[in-house]
C-alpha cells in the first residue's frame, strides 16, 4: 500500500488516502501520548512501520495530527519528533551479546 501510494506511475488514490489516514492517526496518538507524559524532550518512532512509512511521515498530515491539540497546540509544536531508521533491536541485541556472552 505504501509503495503504491507514492508510485507516480500508478493511479492509486485509495492507497494514498489510506496512508494519509494512517499517518494522521499515528500522529494524533503519538501526540496524545507525548502530551500525557509531557515529553517535551521529544518522541522517537522506531520499527518497521516507521521505516516503511517514512516518506508519508514527512508529509504534513502526521505533524498536523501530532500538534492539533487545541489550546496546547503551541506546546506540541515545540516537541521534536525523531524517527529511528536503523535496526535498533538488532543493534541492542548485538551490544548485549557482546557485553554479556564473552566466555
C-alpha positions in Angstrom: 0.0 0.0 0.0 2.8 2.4 0.9 4.7 1.7 -2.4 1.5 2.1 -4.4 0.6 5.3 -2.6 3.8 7.0 -3.7 4.2 5.5 -7.2 3.6 8.3 -9.7 3.1 5.8 -12.5 0.1 4.2 -10.8 -3.2 5.8 -10.2 -3.9 4.6 -6.6 -6.0 7.2 -4.8 -7.3 4.7 -2.3 -3.8 3.7 -1.3 -2.8 7.3 -0.9 -5.9 8.1 1.2 -5.2 5.0 3.3 -1.6 6.1 4.1 -2.6 9.7 4.8 -5.3 8.5 7.2 -2.9 6.1 8.9 -0.1 8.7 9.5 -2.7 11.2 10.6 -4.0 8.8 13.2 -0.4 7.8 14.2 0.5 11.4 14.6 -2.6 12.1 16.7 -1.9 9.1 19.0 1.8 9.9 19.3 0.8 13.5 20.2 -1.7 12.3 22.8 1.0 10.1 24.4 3.6 12.9 24.3 1.1 15.2 25.9 0.1 12.7 28.6 3.8 12.3 29.7 4.9 15.8 28.8 7.6 14.5 26.5 9.0 18.0 25.8 12.4 16.4 25.0 10.8 14.7 22.1 9.4 11.4 20.9 11.1 8.6 19.0 9.4 6.4 16.4 11.1 3.2 15.6 10.5 -0.2 13.9 9.4 -1.4 10.6 6.2 0.7 10.4 8.2 3.9 10.9 10.8 3.0 8.4 8.4 1.8 5.7 6.1 4.9 6.1 9.0 7.4 6.4 8.0 9.3 3.3 4.4 9.6 4.5 5.6 10.6 8.0 7.4 13.6 6.4 4.3 15.0 4.9 2.1 17.5 6.8 -0.7 15.1 7.9 1.5 13.4 10.5 2.5 16.6 12.2 -0.9 18.1 11.9 -2.3 15.1 13.8 0.6 15.4 16.3 0.2 19.1 17.0 -3.5 19.6 16.7 -4.3 19.6 20.5 -6.4 22.7 20.9 -5.1 25.2 23.4 -2.0 23.0 23.9 -1.0 23.1 20.2 1.7 25.7 20.7 3.4 23.4 23.3 3.1 20.4 20.9 4.7 22.4 18.0 7.9 22.6 20.2 8.1 18.8 20.8 10.7 17.3 18.4 9.8 14.0 16.6 12.7 11.7 15.8 12.4 8.6 13.5 14.9 5.8 14.1 15.7 4.3 10.7 18.4 1.8 11.8 17.5 -1.6 13.2 17.7 -0.6 16.8 16.6 -4.0 18.1 19.4 -5.8 16.3 22.0 -3.3 17.4 20.8 -3.7 21.0 20.9 -7.4 20.9 24.4 -7.4 19.4 25.6 -5.0 22.1 24.0 -7.2 24.8 25.6 -10.3 23.4 29.0 -8.6 23.2 28.9 -7.4 26.8 27.3 -10.4 28.4 28.2 -13.5 26.5 32.0 -13.3 26.5 33.3 -16.7 27.5 
